[in-house]
């Protein structure tokens, strides 16, 4: 694995080192992934405000956590009118799974 790949994975693990961000990713990954069939039918992404309320996180704190997850390339956000939706990037999950499999083998 190249140094660039290792730096990328360090960024991902840094983003996931916070319990709130790990829980956000876990809850988001339980639904449809970005670009999946159900997203086009408005069934996949989660409303950020609803998710923040579910987790008991203040909107400003939720915004910070999502910024870190986006920066690590784990999630995407999309504005839909007054709503802001968020979903997990499937390629990011695949990359993370591949890294874990290769490093644990």
C-alpha positions in Angstrom: 0.0 0.0 0.0 1.4 3.4 -1.0 2.1 6.2 1.5 -0.8 8.2 -0.1 -3.2 5.3 0.5 -2.0 5.1 4.1 -2.5 8.8 4.6 -6.0 8.5 3.1 -6.9 5.7 5.5 -5.5 7.7 8.4 -7.9 10.5 7.5 -10.8 8.0 7.4 -9.9 6.5 10.8 -9.4 10.0 12.2 -12.9 10.9 11.1 -14.2 7.7 12.7 -12.4 8.2 15.9 -15.2 10.2 17.4 -18.1 8.2 18.8 -20.7 10.5 17.4 -19.3 10.3 13.9 -19.0 6.6 14.1 -22.7 6.4 15.1 -23.7 8.8 12.3 -21.9 6.6 9.7 -23.5 3.5 11.2 -27.0 4.9 11.1 -26.5 6.2 7.6 -25.0 3.0 6.3 -28.1 1.1 7.4 -30.1 2.8 4.6 -29.4 3.1 0.9 -26.1 4.2 -0.4 -25.4 7.2 -2.6 -26.2 6.5 -6.2 -28.3 3.5 -5.3 -31.7 2.8 -6.8 -33.7 3.9 -3.7 -31.9 7.3 -3.6 -33.6 8.3 -6.9 -36.9 7.6 -5.3 -36.1 9.7 -2.2 -36.0 6.7 0.0 -32.3 6.4 0.8 -30.6 9.5 2.2 -31.4 10.7 5.7 -32.4 14.2 6.6 -29.6 15.7 8.6 -32.0 17.6 11.0 -33.9 14.4 11.7 -30.7 12.4 12.3 -29.4 15.1 14.7 -32.6 15.0 16.6 -32.5 11.2 16.8 -29.0 11.2 18.2 -29.6 14.2 20.5 -26.9 16.2 18.8 -27.1 20.0 18.4 -27.4 21.2 14.7 -24.1 23.0 14.9 -22.3 19.9 16.3 -24.0 17.7 13.7 -22.7 20.1 11.0 -19.2 19.8 12.3 -19.3 16.0 12.4 -20.7 15.9 8.8 -17.9 18.2 7.7 -15.3 15.8 9.0 -17.1 12.8 7.5 -17.3 14.6 4.1 -13.7 15.7 4.3 -12.7 12.0 4.8 -14.8 11.1 1.8 -17.2 8.9 3.7 -20.5 10.8 3.1 -22.1 13.2 0.6 -24.7 15.8 1.4 -27.4 17.2 -0.9 -29.8 20.1 -0.5 -33.4 19.4 -1.4 -35.4 22.5 -0.9 -35.0 23.5 2.7 -33.9 19.9 3.6 -30.3 18.8 3.7 -29.9 15.1 3.1 -26.9 12.9 3.7 -25.8 9.4 2.6 -22.8 7.1 2.7 -20.5 6.9 -0.3 -20.4 3.2 -1.3 -17.0 3.4 -2.8 -15.6 4.7 0.6 -17.1 1.7 2.4 -15.6 -0.7 -0.1 -12.2 1.0 0.2 -12.4 0.8 4.0 -13.4 -2.9 3.9 -10.6 -3.7 1.4 -8.1 -2.0 3.6 -9.2 -3.8 6.7 -9.2 -7.2 4.9 -5.8 -6.7 3.5 -4.2 -5.4 6.7 -5.7 -8.1 8.9 -4.7 -11.0 6.6 
